[in-house]
């Protein structure tokens, strides 16, 4: 009897171990050691649990077979994992009916929520709607410095990690995002960042040679701290919770004249009304003392605009475009980052009961034309359904239509143009 039980246990354990997913990831330097250590711990926990469950099931099955009690053992259904070995979702998001992916960061559990849930309920970042600069390193060969970024000094190269490309920084460095014009009064700036050590400063030079902090406003980032020092005298400093350390952040900046707000993922970490952030035609990154740590950066996006009054724009122009509505990649599922824009739309419709809208979905020209058309239609319909269900808007006041890639507002020949074409538009009826 005991040998029978051992035999069953052996076959079950062999099957489980053969089916276990590989948990090693391509990585590099100190980041590789951290990731492998974390993944190994989680993999060991999974194996231990699987072995315990298998032993319990085998013993129960063997006892039932020997005594004639119970039903025949049923195979457990294999579940497809919805996350990687670290327990974080790998889904990528798309903005404004986009056909391509946006940030390549791993998401926190909060990102799986619906718009308006959890911390996203108080999230107020709205991206600018005229893209001035966009770079996701997609077309940069591994080992090269991205040609669309400005190199000043340091040791930097493009690497690939978990299916996305990043700029890896391994020394004190200085680089910049070149802009086609001076940074507008209302602007948003976004990028992905892995910062396990060192200090990263973000600033616009005002034209003088050198970098004098008495003349420049700047943002200072550490793995556990965010600081704003404004040329207008305003300052802000915020310690970050430990669970944010060692993550790839999606960092966001929203400027409106003298006002400056900062966000790490869904959390607002800085809010200075008199920062008076200096504007220029370059945004510099200066990294100090990374030590043995390797810094990663990706998905740089600068745009004019930000928070605005949709109703005023509709009255003035009859239509308004927004890139503040996000969807899961290849899906019409709304993402929680859409909360501020959807909230403004819902409240506007509640306050102005005579307002009727056509919700339009638009894409760039990447991918199949018929697919883009269908996806844009579904996404426009998804926005309409959300406003009806969550804000109680009468469905007869809202229409939705997808236009795919048929109505570009910018040439699809540049990264910035494609970003501008990925949008949702509201048209007053």
Steps between C-alpha positions, in 0.01 A plus 500: 500500500776745593688429177177562305463841664864586430461400135197726453676786677805462276302519175301803619811686615681432171202638308478811716870578477494451122208743470648768724562822300857618452567787734835625381501832318760660281658760722828671563729630772365565848146503364545140392607390846201668664252363249640145510501496878140619513387258230680206663326561831161512333574198283609302806178597675297385200685166483462440876129570483456283192686212668291527816178505300613207290592291803165572663311410183703184444450377855126566484471329162698198612297460818174528303621242249603260775181533707253551217385832653446816300491576132776446249766773519435797273788680328531861608450746216820674398457875534670742266698748714383861463824641631869432485705338771517820703122514526473815292297534182680510167215672316591810305267796462397711206383858495212649308408211273865432424597199294849473651620450855585774746698461818697175521506504880373230728183608667410504866187325621331841506530521122261206466217704648225666303503879450407676824593213730767493770771764490391593148192667651720797601727489197478821295771478233374571148760471220548783256325458165767640262805278508831686464736209553464122524766229519451138606836365368308253280722570198828542690741204458612332821837642602440845344412833655157619374567750222188705579623572853778749565828360633714721725727265693500164677477127431159415349367239259174334394427158650208261476324371812179298523391587147558877527797721422654731758781751513749359752715749693805380693687817597456868570330629188329791332245460220206701376168481319511746206180693436385669178400808701527646849311292755146651513341654810266200519691176443524137605813284504503124553765228501574158649776479759680232700711678763650259757768748607657837434325833444328616183436870435258634236521861387481738203806719440412866472777585257793574732807283475521247780246384753434734789228378736454854622377588151316180402203319635544125501352166604711256698428127512640227725378143540319606819452876461356760261589868534400818311701819532341790316661818375193678638591391854258210537637167618355158569646171619331162542630167624384200295355185653739209504282296265588750223874445541654290226198527268493633148303823549288683249596853601276791401539877520215744441579872475253787476675839502666514845322188625678162499367154596694173505375141493655156553268248339153588636627701800544877508833563671551873445270802486660846491287800386796739470774273362539724193680221311735662247405433136750430225529301179677212672415288804817378666561190709807508719590184694733506800674212676317192373778289650471137388128537426368514146234760418237431234289755309243471220181641342570874499191709416471880508173671405336839510185524710380307801208584720246706311130573504341271243171688495666832413692334217181341366316831503785677326587241236215250490742216560791413726764226482641319800777249548406444862294186435702177517420143403665164549712400202285374212188534714210736572545458877544838667802543723502680838728778369193618310334608826557880480380536140198273544409681821511839330289369212242344736468807720475727196209295365330498841528878536394581143196284444434644153844394372511217246828346384646282230793298638755427226781244511813558286825308445826543311573299185704224665356153445208377294253769389189287558625398844565863598153597380331228704707567812435875487126434477507268801702745705271793424205280600681402821534867602131557430401195705715614793340846510152344491568243771724698737355851468139418414507689171199438277625286211295702251735796564809305390604351167823316423687436179842366404703653219813287527789660313285693251519846665859575608574839652876460449719311251552137599863527392631601846460358848345828615253499211387145576451591864285799405284279278424258784217682666138519607304804382180648636274675251206716609176395326 
